[in-house]
Amino acid sequence: MTIKEVTDILEEFAPLTYAEDFDNVGLLIGNATTEVDGILVTLDTLENVVDEAIETNCNLIISFHPIIFNGLKKITGKNYVERVVLKAIKNNIAIYAIHTALDNTPFGVNGKIGEVLGLTNPSILIPQKNTLRKLTTYVPVAHEESLKNALFLAGGGDIGNYSHCSFSIEGKGTFKANEKANPTVGEIGQIHTENETMVSCIFDKGKENRITQALKNTHPYEEVAYEITSLNNTNPYIGMGLIGELVEGMPETSFLEMLKIKMKTPIVRHTKLLGEPIQKVAVLGGSGAFAIGAAKAAGADIFITADVKYHQFYEAENQIVIADIGHFETEQFTKNLLVDYLTKKIPNFAIRLSESITNPIKYF
C-alpha cells in the first residue's frame, strides 16, 4: 500500500476537514506515493519514536500530535523538532499527524475517554458549525433514482442515525445545445424542454470531492448543472468534547478515585467538591479549559480535562467540579484507538503500537 492509501483509510474515520483552523494535520514529512513497509502509531513523534520506527522497519509514523506545528525557517538540529525532522528525512520515514481531526470525531479522543469511564448517552459538548453542505442538482426523471443511489453511496444524505435522506421536486428544464455540444437529449441548435427532478441532499464537507465525482460520473448530461451551498447549521455529531452519564451516580471522592485508576494518573487537580453525587460527566482531552463554560451550561457535575490554569479554576463558581488529570493522561488511549481501527481496516498489514514513552511530565 502507498502512504496515501493508508491515510485515505484513516481519513474515512477522521476527515482532515474536521480539524481546527489553527492545527497542522495531514502528511507532514514524506511523499504520499511511497510504498509503506510498516506503520508505527504514537501519541507524539520524538527522536526515540523515530529510532523505534527505524528499528522496527516502519517507514510511516502516524502521530496524534503534529511534530511540526509552527513554521520552520531553518532545520539545523538545534531543537527537538528540527532533530526529529532531520532524522526522519535522513531515514526516509514519513510522518502523518491527525490531532484535532480526531478530537472532533464522535468516536475519537473524547469518545474513547467516555468509553473508558463507562459513560452512557454520549453527545458532543461543543458541536462544530459550518461543517454541512447541501447539493442541489437537476436530472431527467428517469435517472433520478440511479443518481440518488450514487450520491448516497458517496456519503450524501447522512443525517445522524438516518441515511438516504434527500428531497425531490419535479419540474421542467430547458437548454439549447450549440454546434460543439454532444447532447444526451435534444437537438443541436434547438431549445429543448425536459421533464426533470430537482434533487437535494445534505453531506459532510469532508465528502465534497466524492459527492461531486459521483454526481459527474452518474449524471447523464454532458454538462451537469448543480450548486453546493454551505449551511450554518450546527452539526451535533462533530465537535469538541463529550458529555455523558454514569449508569449510577457516585459520591465525588469515589468518582475521583475511580478516575485516577481508569485514567492511570497519580494525581487529580480539582476545584472544591460540592457535596453532590457525580452523575453527568463532561470530558475534553488535551487543553480544554476553554470548554468550562460549555460544561457548566450542559449541566455537567464534573468536567475532566487538562492544562487548566490557576485563574481558570475559579470559573467553576461552585457550579461544577473541574478536574485536571494531565494532558498525556487524557490522550493516552488515542494511539490504541488508531491501531485498533487500522488493524480492522487493513488486517494483513504491519501496524505497531509505539512502546516509546513520550510524556514529558513526571510525578514525584
Summary of the structure (lengths in Angstrom):
residues: 364
radius of gyration: 24.8
end to end distance: 45.0
largest distance: 84.4
contacts: 1171
relative contact order: 0.16
helix: 33%
strand: 31%
